[in-house]
Amino acid sequence: MTKTRRLTLLYVAIVSTLLAVMCVTPASAQLREKAFGVWAEEDGEAHIEIAPCEDKLCGRIVWLKKPTDDTGRPQMDLNNPNPALRARPILGLLIMAGLQANNDNTYLEGRVYNSEDGKIYDVYLTPEGNTMKVEGCLMKFLCASQTWTRVR
């Protein structure tokens, strides 16, 4: 292969990559922006804020229907497998991390911490207007889903 041919192939590869990035980035940004905001869980027990977290998105509990236990103390992360983390309050807890668009820019994927059982699951978010499908999965095939409603 001649030097000119190699340079031409390299140029085509660089231009193709740049075009692919330019085409994907706006769709990814739109998907991220659709997820921004505060969402009410399906059962109405908590509100989760989805916001930028470095170069990805995160979700944090910003409201609880029952923020305190029967003694009036804040609800704590009692089911955490790490005993050192059981004294942290549920309100304000970061429960979703690493949220980013999938390859097709059709949903966001990341990890979710469930304080009710102390486990971490794969999570898939599909925002559409004022609702968002939230699917938590163990090993990508044992899944449960909810529909959250936008609060703001």
Backbone bond lengths (Angstrom), bond angles and torsions (degrees), N, CA, C in turn:
res aa  C-N    CA-C-N  psi(-1)  N-CA   C-N-CA  omega(-1)  CA-C   N-CA-C  phi
1 M - - - 1.446 - - 1.528 107.82 -
2 T 1.316 115.21 135.10 1.458 119.82 -177.74 1.522 110.59 -77.53
3 K 1.299 115.55 161.00 1.451 121.62 178.68 1.529 110.92 -61.10
4 T 1.314 117.22 -40.70 1.469 121.85 178.90 1.528 110.61 -62.38
5 R 1.309 116.49 -42.62 1.472 121.27 -179.87 1.537 110.54 -64.30
6 R 1.348 116.66 -42.40 1.466 120.54 178.42 1.521 111.12 -63.09
7 L 1.325 117.49 -41.86 1.464 120.97 178.51 1.524 111.39 -65.51
8 T 1.329 116.61 -37.89 1.467 120.32 178.11 1.529 109.94 -64.48
9 L 1.332 117.48 -44.81 1.473 121.21 178.61 1.527 111.20 -63.11
10 L 1.320 116.51 -40.68 1.459 120.69 177.59 1.527 110.45 -62.79
11 Y 1.318 117.11 -44.44 1.467 122.12 178.53 1.528 110.57 -60.10
12 V 1.324 116.95 -45.23 1.473 121.54 179.59 1.527 109.77 -62.63
13 A 1.321 117.43 -42.02 1.465 121.06 179.65 1.525 111.34 -63.28
14 I 1.322 116.86 -43.28 1.472 120.64 179.96 1.525 110.71 -65.86
15 V 1.313 117.76 -46.84 1.469 121.60 180.00 1.524 109.84 -62.12
16 S 1.331 118.39 -43.23 1.469 121.99 179.76 1.518 110.93 -61.46
17 T 1.329 116.93 -43.01 1.463 121.20 178.71 1.519 110.82 -63.23
18 L 1.318 117.33 -45.86 1.462 121.01 179.07 1.527 111.55 -61.27
19 L 1.307 116.98 -42.72 1.463 120.23 178.13 1.519 111.42 -64.14
20 A 1.309 117.32 -40.46 1.464 120.86 178.42 1.516 110.81 -63.10
21 V 1.335 117.67 -43.56 1.461 121.31 178.92 1.521 110.68 -63.84
22 M 1.331 117.36 -42.24 1.466 120.63 -179.47 1.523 110.95 -65.36
23 C 1.321 118.05 -33.01 1.467 120.93 -179.88 1.519 111.68 -75.67
24 V 1.335 118.21 -35.47 1.458 122.03 -176.42 1.520 111.24 -80.48
25 T 1.309 118.18 -39.12 1.449 121.87 -173.25 1.527 113.91 -56.88
26 P 1.339 121.03 -46.98 1.459 119.01 179.48 1.535 112.79 -61.79
27 A 1.329 117.84 -40.42 1.460 120.09 179.64 1.521 110.63 -65.36
28 S 1.317 116.29 -40.79 1.458 121.04 178.46 1.527 110.49 -63.63
29 A 1.329 116.43 -43.00 1.465 120.96 179.03 1.525 110.83 -63.65
30 Q 1.335 117.38 -40.63 1.470 120.75 178.50 1.520 110.68 -62.33
31 L 1.321 117.03 -43.53 1.461 121.30 179.79 1.520 110.31 -62.49
32 R 1.318 117.02 -44.69 1.472 121.32 178.03 1.527 110.48 -59.37
33 E 1.339 116.08 -46.72 1.466 119.86 -177.89 1.524 111.86 -63.71
34 K 1.325 117.67 -35.04 1.464 120.69 177.12 1.525 111.48 -61.58
35 A 1.333 116.43 -30.31 1.472 120.55 -177.32 1.525 112.93 -85.16
36 F 1.342 117.92 -19.91 1.466 120.67 -179.63 1.522 110.05 -57.16
37 G 1.322 115.98 141.71 1.459 120.17 174.05 1.512 112.29 128.49
38 V 1.333 114.06 -170.80 1.461 121.56 -179.51 1.517 108.13 -109.47
39 W 1.327 115.60 131.63 1.465 123.34 -174.30 1.516 110.79 -123.86
40 A 1.337 116.36 137.10 1.469 121.95 175.53 1.526 108.65 -90.13
41 E 1.318 115.83 129.40 1.460 119.65 174.81 1.523 109.13 -62.23
42 E 1.311 115.49 158.09 1.461 121.45 -176.11 1.530 112.86 -55.95
43 D 1.340 117.05 -37.54 1.466 120.34 -178.27 1.525 112.93 -84.40
44 G 1.345 117.19 -4.22 1.462 121.31 177.63 1.518 114.55 76.09
45 E 1.324 117.83 8.22 1.458 121.47 -176.62 1.528 114.01 -78.76
46 A 1.346 117.11 -23.58 1.470 120.02 -176.46 1.516 110.57 -150.20
47 H 1.326 115.01 156.05 1.461 122.79 171.08 1.524 107.10 -115.53
48 I 1.332 115.36 134.99 1.451 122.42 -178.36 1.521 108.65 -117.52
49 E 1.329 116.53 129.91 1.462 120.46 175.85 1.527 108.90 -97.38
50 I 1.332 115.25 125.06 1.461 121.86 174.86 1.526 106.58 -99.70
51 A 1.322 116.27 123.31 1.464 121.11 -175.29 1.528 109.84 -148.77
52 P 1.347 116.32 162.95 1.463 119.48 176.95 1.529 111.12 -59.93
53 C 1.306 114.43 144.31 1.461 121.96 -179.79 1.527 105.46 -145.13
54 E 1.315 116.65 92.98 1.458 123.37 -169.68 1.532 107.94 59.87
55 D 1.325 119.80 -124.00 1.467 120.54 -177.01 1.524 112.54 -96.11
56 K 1.325 117.69 6.32 1.467 122.02 179.16 1.526 108.32 -125.56
57 L 1.326 116.99 -165.88 1.465 121.53 176.58 1.522 109.04 -116.80
58 C 1.320 115.29 154.42 1.459 122.58 177.15 1.522 108.80 -132.93
59 G 1.314 116.28 163.11 1.459 122.15 176.50 1.517 110.16 -127.59
60 R 1.324 115.86 133.53 1.462 122.23 -177.03 1.530 109.54 -130.40
61 I 1.316 117.01 140.69 1.471 121.64 176.55 1.527 108.17 -73.90
62 V 1.331 116.82 119.17 1.466 120.83 -177.50 1.531 112.62 -114.54
63 W 1.324 117.17 -7.02 1.467 120.52 179.07 1.519 108.26 -156.15
64 L 1.313 116.21 139.64 1.462 122.00 174.81 1.526 109.13 -128.18
65 K 1.307 116.93 136.72 1.460 121.41 176.18 1.526 109.69 -60.66
66 K 1.329 114.89 -38.38 1.465 120.67 178.26 1.527 108.30 -125.44
67 P 1.336 117.56 84.77 1.464 120.53 -174.82 1.534 114.38 -73.73
68 T 1.327 116.52 -15.80 1.467 119.50 -178.54 1.527 110.48 -121.42
69 D 1.335 114.96 158.58 1.462 119.68 176.98 1.530 109.41 -84.69
70 D 1.316 117.18 -171.63 1.469 121.07 -176.74 1.528 113.33 -66.36
71 T 1.329 117.07 -18.56 1.465 120.34 179.43 1.522 111.88 -93.84
72 G 1.359 116.70 -1.28 1.457 120.46 -179.78 1.515 113.94 90.93
73 R 1.312 117.37 0.74 1.470 121.24 177.70 1.528 109.57 -85.32
74 P 1.340 117.07 154.65 1.473 119.70 178.60 1.532 111.55 -59.11
75 Q 1.342 115.70 144.01 1.467 120.16 173.87 1.524 107.86 -60.75
76 M 1.322 116.91 134.22 1.457 121.58 -177.72 1.526 110.64 -115.42
77 D 1.314 115.64 163.10 1.465 123.78 -178.18 1.542 109.79 -80.59
78 L 1.308 117.04 60.97 1.465 123.37 -170.77 1.522 114.17 -67.39
79 N 1.324 118.63 -24.03 1.465 121.07 -177.09 1.516 113.62 -93.52
80 N 1.331 117.35 7.60 1.460 120.43 -179.64 1.524 109.11 -65.19
81 P 1.339 118.02 133.42 1.462 119.53 179.52 1.538 113.21 -66.25
82 N 1.331 116.46 -19.05 1.460 120.96 177.61 1.529 108.64 -93.00
83 P 1.327 118.34 109.47 1.473 120.46 -177.82 1.529 113.88 -54.51
84 A 1.321 117.67 -31.38 1.468 121.07 -179.31 1.521 112.11 -67.17
85 L 1.350 117.87 -21.02 1.466 121.19 -178.26 1.531 113.04 -97.66
86 R 1.297 118.39 -2.56 1.470 121.18 -177.25 1.520 112.86 -71.25
87 A 1.313 118.06 -14.99 1.464 121.42 -179.62 1.524 112.43 -92.23
88 R 1.336 118.59 4.40 1.466 119.46 179.78 1.532 109.64 -88.22
89 P 1.323 116.27 141.16 1.470 119.74 -179.09 1.524 112.23 -71.19
90 I 1.328 115.87 147.93 1.461 122.24 177.42 1.529 109.89 -69.26
91 L 1.327 116.71 -41.76 1.465 120.62 178.82 1.528 108.59 -65.34
92 G 1.317 116.23 123.23 1.455 122.07 -177.12 1.522 113.53 94.06
93 L 1.324 116.74 -4.55 1.460 121.01 -176.96 1.524 112.26 -69.86
94 L 1.323 116.63 132.21 1.458 122.55 174.58 1.530 106.47 -77.65
95 I 1.344 116.62 115.32 1.464 119.34 -176.87 1.529 113.45 -113.37
96 M 1.323 117.84 -15.38 1.459 121.17 177.92 1.518 108.78 -125.49
97 A 1.334 115.30 138.80 1.462 119.45 -179.68 1.519 110.00 -146.55
98 G 1.329 115.04 158.48 1.457 121.36 175.21 1.507 114.94 68.47
99 L 1.340 117.70 21.62 1.466 120.35 -177.75 1.525 110.28 -69.74
100 Q 1.320 115.41 124.07 1.461 121.39 177.69 1.520 108.83 -148.79
101 A 1.326 115.07 159.54 1.466 120.40 -178.70 1.528 110.23 -66.76
102 N 1.332 115.28 143.80 1.464 119.58 173.82 1.535 108.77 -73.63
103 N 1.304 117.20 177.78 1.473 120.99 -175.97 1.520 113.25 -61.04
104 D 1.338 118.53 -31.10 1.461 122.55 -178.99 1.532 112.82 -91.25
105 N 1.342 117.42 -1.43 1.469 122.44 -176.67 1.521 112.14 56.51
106 T 1.336 116.56 37.94 1.465 120.19 179.52 1.523 112.09 -105.08
107 Y 1.325 117.65 -18.50 1.458 121.56 176.74 1.524 109.05 -156.76
108 L 1.334 115.14 165.86 1.458 121.28 174.99 1.520 107.44 -99.58
109 E 1.315 116.58 144.14 1.456 120.18 178.12 1.519 109.58 -130.58
110 G 1.320 115.46 147.78 1.455 121.27 179.96 1.510 109.77 -173.83
111 R 1.336 115.84 -146.61 1.461 121.89 -179.08 1.521 108.73 -127.59
112 V 1.331 115.84 147.38 1.460 121.10 178.09 1.527 109.02 -131.24
113 Y 1.325 115.24 138.70 1.458 122.25 175.53 1.518 107.75 -99.60
114 N 1.327 117.19 127.47 1.459 122.44 178.15 1.526 107.80 -102.27
115 S 1.318 116.88 107.38 1.466 120.66 -177.40 1.528 112.25 -69.64
116 E 1.332 117.70 -16.25 1.467 119.79 179.07 1.524 112.35 -71.96
117 D 1.347 117.22 -30.94 1.465 119.27 178.20 1.528 112.84 -122.72
118 G 1.334 117.23 -2.22 1.458 120.89 177.41 1.517 114.72 73.01
119 K 1.328 116.98 19.23 1.463 120.37 -176.93 1.522 111.63 -111.83
120 I 1.331 114.42 159.31 1.463 121.97 178.32 1.521 108.06 -110.66
121 Y 1.339 115.22 135.54 1.459 122.21 -177.39 1.527 110.05 -127.69
122 D 1.328 115.38 160.88 1.459 120.12 167.38 1.521 106.69 -71.92
123 V 1.333 117.02 143.97 1.459 119.69 179.20 1.522 109.33 -132.44
124 Y 1.324 114.75 144.27 1.460 122.60 179.85 1.524 107.71 -130.28
125 L 1.326 116.63 123.74 1.465 122.35 -178.42 1.522 109.21 -114.34
126 T 1.339 115.31 130.61 1.462 120.50 176.39 1.527 108.09 -125.75
127 P 1.343 116.82 92.86 1.468 119.96 179.52 1.520 111.55 -78.54
128 E 1.335 115.61 136.73 1.472 122.51 176.31 1.521 107.98 -143.57
129 G 1.311 116.41 101.65 1.463 119.87 179.68 1.513 110.97 63.03
130 N 1.344 116.15 -121.04 1.461 120.74 -177.17 1.517 113.85 -98.00
131 T 1.329 117.00 13.34 1.459 120.17 174.26 1.535 108.98 -130.06
132 M 1.316 114.31 160.19 1.458 119.32 178.09 1.529 108.26 -145.96
133 K 1.330 115.34 125.46 1.460 120.21 174.23 1.520 107.27 -78.57
134 V 1.328 115.81 127.97 1.458 122.06 179.76 1.525 106.82 -120.92
135 E 1.321 115.02 119.85 1.460 120.04 -177.82 1.524 108.89 -122.29
136 G 1.335 115.30 122.46 1.457 121.46 176.68 1.517 108.71 -105.06
137 C 1.330 116.53 133.83 1.462 119.93 -174.42 1.519 111.91 -133.67
138 L 1.303 114.13 145.33 1.450 122.70 170.74 1.519 105.67 -109.68
139 M 1.307 117.59 116.90 1.467 123.45 -178.90 1.530 112.92 60.76
140 K 1.303 118.35 30.33 1.474 126.16 172.99 1.528 115.51 62.76
141 F 1.308 119.63 1.26 1.463 118.04 178.12 1.522 113.12 -131.91
142 L 1.309 118.54 -15.57 1.456 121.56 172.58 1.520 106.45 -99.15
143 C 1.335 116.09 94.71 1.464 120.76 -170.43 1.520 111.75 -124.47
144 A 1.321 114.73 153.41 1.458 122.89 171.17 1.519 106.36 -134.77
145 S 1.325 116.55 143.75 1.464 118.24 -178.22 1.517 111.29 -130.05
146 Q 1.323 113.88 158.66 1.461 124.12 176.97 1.524 106.99 -138.36
147 T 1.310 115.07 161.55 1.453 120.51 170.07 1.510 107.43 -114.10
148 W 1.322 116.14 118.80 1.453 121.80 177.68 1.525 109.01 -94.32
149 T 1.327 115.71 154.08 1.454 122.55 179.93 1.530 109.41 -116.67
150 R 1.330 114.34 136.71 1.463 119.34 -179.86 1.531 110.15 -66.89
151 V 1.341 115.22 131.18 1.462 121.96 175.03 1.527 108.79 -94.14
152 R 1.333 116.17 -42.54 1.467 122.20 176.11 1.504 110.27 -160.76
